[in-house]
């Protein structure tokens, strides 16, 4: 069997993934604490967190340089915000449908 080569992520997709990770970090740390995983929460807060923020800062500086970069950043942030909002609405709708199905079944 021939091994498939892993496709390289584009700089944009990698940057978006890092941005999402940085945004989700506080929630993940809190979740780990609630689950009793204090060591993992510590590692996320003091090791992975600063590293992710540093990488994000470097990618921001590289991608959003100059006036055109600022425009790109604004439009990209709005697109991402709307995507997240749509995903949240879809999630809530499916949850409501599940609840309604359960009520009908009873």
Secondary structure, DSSP 8 states (H G I E B T S, - for coil): ----------HHHHHHHHHHHHHHHHHHHHHHHHTT-HHHHHHIIIIIHHHHHHHHHHHHHHHS-HHHHHHHHHHHHHHHHHHHHHHHHHHHHHHHHHHHHHHHH-
